[in-house]
Amino acid sequence: MDEADILTDRKLILNKGVMRCLGSSMFLKKHFNIKYHLNIEGSDYNYIYEVVKRYIPTINKNSYYKNQNIEEKLLENKIDEDNIYVFEIPIQYSYQLSNLISKLEEIKQFNNSIINNISIFLPSLEELFIKISLNNNSINGKSNNYEIINQPINVFKNLNGNELKNENGNINYLLISVFLPILLSLLFFLSIKNINKNQYHEDPPMSISFKNMYKNISWNYDIEQSNNFNIIPFENYLKTNFTTYNIKYLDNKEKSNNNENKVYSFSIAGNCSDNNNYNFNIYINKTMPYIPSLVLNCISNSILKSYNVDEEIGISVQSFSYIDYNVKNLKV
């Protein structure tokens, strides 16, 4: 509330969804009779009251002494000691506050036994909001102990209640304002879902191997950098032409013009230790995207063959779903 009072020029206060007031802070506080609180700590109430009344003519003795009426203390003759007197000053007399404070300070400096301390409290926006809430709850003498209505339901009733009353329960109004929008929304979402379902196309998985992908393409076995590796199962699995060049010689051969019109898919060098640990150096052709997967698959199946295992590990690929625009039917 304090931030709103300082930062904004005009304030709008809502109470349970109803606009109660709109205006500047000074206008609202003046309109709802929010007052300044002038606290004076002193010993002579009558003298202080006369000084305040000189600047604020409408001030009365209905001020408070420590949350009790000052007249009760006057009757009890208990105001000889220092007491705190609270005067409520209307907003319209704010222009007199500077003169009043100056006069009270002058009295305090001249004789501090009459006035010991002076303080003034500005009315806050929160005080105004609380006052509006209390006034709204006590309208027509009704108690504020009522059941809070669910806000969304209340808004719907306010928007449509009058129409239903004016139309005397007209069924056409219900059909147009309630059921028709719901029906159109359902049809829209169902049609969008059906359109997307017809457009998207998904191909089945396709098995890939050297036999159906790179049947007529050669590969190389670097025999100089290989030891203790049985190439026969590997050769039988690929069943394509291969050479046994050194990788450096093969690289120079590919760069020369005299390459015998051969395209190599990969070159491999394998080593097997005494404890059956395999180490491979593989050089692949980057223009063939499936070569890395196929080479690893061939190595795995070749090792299985060397242990007389007839089962094989297969590889399959599947494309992402795509929208079939049926290009053949498009006309330019």
C-alpha positions as CSV (number, residue, x, y, z in Angstrom):
1,M,0.0,0.0,0.0
2,D,2.8,2.4,0.8
3,E,4.5,1.9,-2.5
4,A,1.2,2.5,-4.3
5,D,0.6,5.7,-2.4
6,I,4.0,7.0,-3.3
7,L,4.5,5.9,-6.9
8,T,1.1,6.4,-8.4
9,D,-0.8,9.6,-9.1
10,R,-4.3,8.1,-9.2
11,K,-5.5,5.1,-7.2
12,L,-8.3,2.7,-7.9
13,I,-9.6,0.7,-5.0
14,L,-11.7,-2.5,-5.7
15,N,-13.7,-4.3,-3.0
16,K,-14.9,-7.8,-3.9
17,G,-14.7,-6.9,-7.6
18,V,-16.6,-3.7,-7.2
19,M,-14.9,-0.3,-7.9
20,R,-15.3,1.8,-4.7
21,C,-13.2,4.9,-5.5
22,L,-10.8,6.5,-8.0
23,G,-8.7,9.6,-7.6
24,S,-5.5,11.1,-6.2
25,S,-4.4,10.3,-2.6
26,M,-5.3,13.7,-1.3
27,F,-8.8,13.6,-3.0
28,L,-9.6,10.2,-1.6
29,K,-8.4,10.9,1.9
30,K,-10.4,14.1,1.9
31,H,-13.5,12.5,0.5
32,F,-13.5,9.7,3.0
33,N,-12.6,12.0,5.9
34,I,-9.3,10.5,6.7
35,K,-7.5,12.7,9.2
36,Y,-4.0,13.5,10.4
37,H,-3.0,12.3,13.9
38,L,-1.2,15.0,15.9
39,N,0.4,13.6,19.1
40,I,1.4,16.1,21.8
41,E,3.1,15.0,25.0
42,G,2.5,17.6,27.6
43,S,1.0,18.5,31.0
44,D,-1.6,21.2,30.4
45,Y,-4.3,19.8,28.2
46,N,-6.6,22.9,28.2
47,Y,-3.7,25.2,27.2
48,I,-2.6,22.8,24.4
49,Y,-6.2,22.4,23.2
50,E,-6.7,26.2,22.9
51,V,-3.5,26.6,20.9
52,V,-4.5,23.8,18.5
53,K,-8.1,25.2,18.2
54,R,-6.6,28.6,17.2
55,Y,-5.3,27.0,14.0
56,I,-7.8,24.2,13.5
57,P,-11.3,25.8,14.4
58,T,-13.2,22.5,14.0
59,I,-11.1,20.6,16.5
60,N,-13.1,19.3,19.5
61,K,-12.2,17.8,22.8
62,N,-13.1,14.4,21.7
63,S,-9.5,13.5,21.6
64,Y,-7.8,10.5,23.1
65,Y,-5.6,10.1,26.1
66,K,-3.9,6.8,25.9
67,N,-6.8,5.2,24.1
68,Q,-9.3,6.7,26.6
69,N,-11.5,9.8,26.3
70,I,-9.7,12.9,27.7
71,E,-12.9,14.1,29.5
72,E,-12.7,10.9,31.7
73,K,-9.2,11.9,32.8
74,L,-10.3,15.5,33.4
75,L,-13.1,14.2,35.7
76,E,-10.6,12.0,37.5
77,N,-8.1,14.9,37.9
78,K,-5.3,12.8,36.6
79,I,-3.8,15.0,34.0
80,D,-1.2,16.8,36.2
81,E,1.6,14.5,34.9
82,D,2.9,14.4,31.4
83,N,0.3,12.8,29.1
84,I,0.0,12.1,25.3
85,Y,-2.9,13.9,23.6
86,V,-4.0,12.8,20.2
87,F,-5.7,15.4,18.0
88,E,-7.4,14.3,14.7
89,I,-6.9,17.1,12.1
90,P,-9.0,17.0,8.9
91,I,-7.2,17.0,5.6
92,Q,-8.6,20.3,4.5
93,Y,-6.6,22.0,7.3
94,S,-3.3,20.6,6.1
95,Y,-2.2,24.1,5.0
96,Q,-2.3,25.1,8.7
97,L,-0.1,22.3,9.9
98,S,3.2,24.1,9.3
99,N,2.1,27.2,11.3
100,L,0.6,25.0,14.1
101,I,3.8,22.9,14.4
102,S,5.9,26.1,14.5
103,K,3.8,27.5,17.3
104,L,4.0,24.3,19.3
105,E,7.8,24.1,18.8
106,E,8.0,27.7,20.0
107,I,6.0,26.8,23.2
108,K,8.2,23.7,23.7
109,Q,11.4,25.8,23.6
110,F,10.0,28.5,25.9
111,N,8.6,26.1,28.5
112,N,9.2,22.4,28.0
113,S,7.1,21.6,31.1
114,I,3.9,22.3,29.0
115,I,5.0,20.5,25.8
116,N,7.7,17.8,25.9
117,N,7.3,16.2,22.5
118,I,5.4,16.6,19.2
119,S,4.8,14.1,16.5
120,I,2.4,13.9,13.6
121,F,1.3,10.8,11.6
122,L,0.2,11.1,8.0
123,P,-2.9,9.0,7.0
124,S,-1.9,6.0,4.9
125,L,-3.6,4.5,1.9
126,E,-4.0,1.3,3.9
127,E,-6.1,3.2,6.5
128,L,-8.4,4.4,3.7
129,F,-8.7,0.8,2.3
130,I,-9.6,-0.6,5.7
131,K,-12.2,2.1,6.2
132,I,-13.8,1.4,2.8
133,S,-13.8,-2.4,3.6
134,L,-15.5,-1.8,7.0
135,N,-18.1,0.5,5.5
136,N,-18.9,-2.0,2.7
137,N,-19.3,-4.8,5.2
138,S,-21.7,-2.8,7.4
139,I,-24.0,-1.5,4.7
140,N,-27.7,-1.6,5.8
141,G,-26.7,-3.0,9.1
142,K,-25.8,-6.4,7.7
143,S,-23.2,-8.5,9.4
144,N,-19.9,-9.2,7.6
145,N,-20.1,-12.9,8.5
146,Y,-21.3,-14.1,5.1
147,E,-20.2,-16.9,2.8
148,I,-17.7,-15.9,0.1
149,I,-19.1,-16.7,-3.3
150,N,-16.7,-18.3,-5.8
151,Q,-15.5,-15.5,-8.0
152,P,-15.6,-17.2,-11.4
153,I,-19.1,-18.4,-10.9
154,N,-20.1,-15.0,-9.6
155,V,-18.8,-13.3,-12.7
156,F,-20.6,-15.7,-15.0
157,K,-23.8,-15.2,-13.1
158,N,-23.5,-11.4,-13.3
159,L,-22.8,-11.5,-17.0
160,N,-25.6,-13.9,-18.0
161,G,-28.2,-13.5,-15.2
162,N,-29.8,-10.4,-16.6
163,E,-30.0,-11.8,-20.1
164,L,-31.7,-14.9,-18.8
165,K,-34.2,-12.8,-16.9
166,N,-34.9,-10.5,-19.8
167,E,-35.4,-13.4,-22.2
168,N,-37.5,-15.3,-19.6
169,G,-35.4,-18.4,-20.0
170,N,-35.1,-18.2,-23.7
171,I,-33.5,-21.5,-25.0
172,N,-32.1,-19.7,-28.1
173,Y,-29.9,-17.5,-25.9
174,L,-28.5,-20.5,-24.1
175,L,-27.8,-22.3,-27.4
176,I,-26.0,-19.3,-29.0
177,S,-24.1,-18.0,-26.0
178,V,-23.1,-21.3,-24.3
179,F,-23.5,-24.5,-26.3
180,L,-22.6,-23.2,-29.8
181,P,-19.2,-21.9,-28.8
182,I,-18.4,-25.2,-27.0
183,L,-19.5,-27.2,-30.0
184,L,-17.5,-25.1,-32.5
185,S,-14.4,-25.4,-30.3
186,L,-14.7,-29.2,-30.2
187,L,-15.2,-29.4,-34.0
188,F,-12.2,-27.2,-34.6
189,F,-9.8,-29.3,-32.4
190,L,-11.0,-32.6,-33.9
191,S,-10.6,-31.3,-37.4
192,I,-7.0,-30.1,-36.7
193,K,-6.2,-33.5,-35.2
194,N,-7.6,-35.3,-38.2
195,I,-5.7,-33.1,-40.7
196,N,-2.4,-33.7,-39.0
197,K,-3.0,-37.4,-38.8
198,N,-3.6,-37.6,-42.6
199,Q,-0.6,-35.5,-43.5
200,Y,2.1,-37.2,-41.4
201,H,3.7,-40.3,-43.0
202,E,6.0,-42.8,-41.4
203,D,8.2,-45.3,-43.2
204,P,8.7,-48.8,-41.8
205,P,12.2,-49.8,-40.5
206,M,14.7,-50.9,-43.2
207,S,17.4,-53.4,-42.6
208,I,20.9,-52.3,-43.8
209,S,24.0,-54.4,-44.6
210,F,27.0,-54.4,-46.9
211,K,25.1,-56.8,-49.1
212,N,22.3,-54.4,-50.0
213,M,24.1,-51.1,-49.5
214,Y,27.7,-51.4,-50.7
215,K,27.8,-54.7,-52.6
216,N,30.2,-53.6,-55.4
217,I,32.4,-51.3,-53.3
218,S,35.9,-52.5,-52.3
219,W,37.4,-52.3,-48.8
220,N,41.0,-52.7,-47.6
221,Y,42.7,-54.8,-45.0
222,D,46.0,-53.3,-43.8
223,I,48.0,-56.5,-43.3
224,E,51.2,-54.7,-42.3
225,Q,49.6,-53.1,-39.2
226,S,47.7,-56.2,-38.2
227,N,48.7,-59.3,-36.2
228,N,47.0,-62.3,-34.6
229,F,43.7,-61.2,-36.3
230,N,41.9,-63.8,-38.4
231,I,40.5,-62.0,-41.4
232,I,38.7,-65.0,-42.9
233,P,35.4,-64.6,-40.9
234,F,35.5,-60.9,-41.7
235,E,36.0,-61.6,-45.4
236,N,33.3,-64.3,-45.5
237,Y,30.8,-61.9,-43.8
238,L,31.4,-59.0,-46.2
239,K,31.7,-61.1,-49.4
240,T,33.0,-58.2,-51.4
241,N,36.4,-57.5,-53.1
242,F,39.2,-56.3,-50.8
243,T,42.9,-55.4,-51.0
244,T,45.8,-55.6,-48.6
245,Y,47.5,-52.3,-49.1
246,N,49.3,-50.3,-46.5
247,I,47.1,-47.3,-45.5
248,K,49.7,-44.8,-46.6
249,Y,50.0,-46.5,-50.0
250,L,46.3,-46.7,-50.3
251,D,45.9,-43.0,-49.5
252,N,48.5,-42.1,-52.2
253,K,46.8,-44.5,-54.7
254,E,43.4,-42.8,-54.2
255,K,44.9,-39.4,-54.7
256,S,46.6,-40.4,-58.0
257,N,44.8,-40.6,-61.3
258,N,45.5,-44.3,-61.8
259,N,43.0,-45.6,-59.2
260,E,41.7,-48.5,-61.3
261,N,38.2,-47.0,-61.0
262,K,37.9,-48.4,-57.5
263,V,36.0,-46.7,-54.7
264,Y,37.0,-47.9,-51.2
265,S,34.5,-47.8,-48.3
266,F,36.9,-48.3,-45.5
267,S,40.3,-49.7,-44.4
268,I,40.9,-51.7,-41.3
269,A,43.8,-53.0,-39.2
270,G,43.2,-55.4,-36.4
271,N,45.2,-56.8,-33.5
272,C,44.3,-59.5,-31.0
273,S,46.3,-59.9,-27.7
274,D,46.9,-63.2,-25.9
275,N,43.9,-62.6,-23.6
276,N,41.6,-62.1,-26.5
277,N,41.4,-58.3,-26.4
278,Y,40.9,-56.7,-29.8
279,N,42.2,-53.4,-31.1
280,F,41.1,-52.0,-34.4
281,N,42.2,-48.9,-36.5
282,I,39.5,-48.0,-39.0
283,Y,39.6,-45.4,-41.7
284,I,36.3,-44.7,-43.3
285,N,35.0,-42.9,-46.4
286,K,33.1,-39.8,-45.2
287,T,30.8,-39.8,-48.2
288,M,29.2,-43.1,-47.0
289,P,27.2,-42.3,-43.9
290,Y,26.3,-45.9,-42.9
291,I,29.9,-47.2,-43.0
292,P,30.8,-46.7,-39.3
293,S,27.8,-48.6,-38.1
294,L,28.2,-51.4,-40.7
295,V,31.9,-51.8,-39.9
296,L,31.3,-52.2,-36.2
297,N,28.5,-54.6,-37.0
298,C,30.8,-56.6,-39.3
299,I,33.5,-56.8,-36.6
300,S,30.9,-58.0,-34.0
301,N,29.5,-60.7,-36.3
302,S,32.9,-61.8,-37.4
303,I,34.0,-62.3,-33.8
304,L,30.8,-64.3,-33.2
305,K,31.6,-66.4,-36.3
306,S,35.1,-67.1,-35.0
307,Y,33.5,-68.7,-31.9
308,N,31.1,-70.7,-34.1
309,V,28.0,-68.7,-33.2
310,D,25.5,-68.7,-36.0
311,E,23.3,-65.8,-34.8
312,E,24.0,-62.4,-36.2
313,I,23.5,-58.9,-35.0
314,G,21.4,-56.8,-37.4
315,I,21.1,-53.0,-38.0
316,S,18.0,-51.2,-39.2
317,V,17.2,-47.6,-39.8
318,Q,13.9,-45.6,-39.8
319,S,13.3,-42.1,-41.0
320,F,11.5,-39.5,-38.9
321,S,7.8,-38.9,-39.6
322,Y,7.2,-36.4,-42.3
323,I,4.4,-34.6,-44.1
324,D,3.6,-36.1,-47.5
325,Y,2.6,-33.1,-49.7
326,N,2.1,-35.4,-52.7
327,V,4.4,-33.5,-55.0
328,K,3.2,-35.4,-58.1
329,N,-0.2,-33.7,-57.9
330,L,1.2,-30.2,-57.6
331,K,0.7,-27.9,-60.7
332,V,3.0,-25.1,-61.6
